[in-house]
């Protein structure tokens, strides 16, 4: 199943309170629950003005649908082609 990185422009994201982040997470999980098991949220990284989310989904359309249903921005959706880490440097 493909993985995607979703870039969400959310001004002030880094200043959101734990309660606000919890509410956003609950909304996201609620939408995902209604969409079925083929789309999964793995994790997100919150920066000053953006949130980068990693999802497993059958296609980009599913990611877009989740964003629309949840009222979340999805400014850029990129399919992950491969994953590298420090072990990639080993022979």
Residue pairs with C-beta under 8 A, 6 or more apart in sequence:
1 38
1 56
1 57
1 58
2 56
2 57
2 58
2 59
2 79
2 80
3 42
3 54
3 55
3 56
3 57
3 79
3 80
3 83
4 54
4 55
4 56
4 57
4 60
4 63
4 77
4 78
4 79
4 80
5 52
5 53
5 54
5 77
5 78
5 80
6 52
6 53
6 54
6 55
6 63
6 67
6 74
6 76
6 77
6 78
7 50
7 52
7 74
7 75
7 76
7 77
7 78
8 50
8 51
8 52
8 53
8 67
8 72
8 73
8 74
8 75
9 49
9 50
9 73
9 75
10 16
10 49
10 50
10 51
10 73
11 49
12 48
12 49
13 46
13 47
13 48
13 49
13 50
13 51
14 46
14 47
14 48
14 49
16 24
16 46
21 46
24 72
27 70
27 71
27 72
28 41
28 66
28 70
28 72
29 41
31 66
31 69
31 70
32 39
32 40
32 41
32 66
34 69
35 62
35 65
35 66
35 69
38 57
38 58
38 62
39 55
39 56
39 57
39 58
39 62
39 63
39 66
40 55
40 56
40 57
41 53
41 54
41 55
42 54
42 55
42 56
43 53
43 54
44 51
44 52
44 53
44 54
45 51
45 52
45 53
54 80
55 63
55 66
57 63
57 66
60 77
60 79
63 74
63 77
64 74
64 77
66 72
67 73
67 74
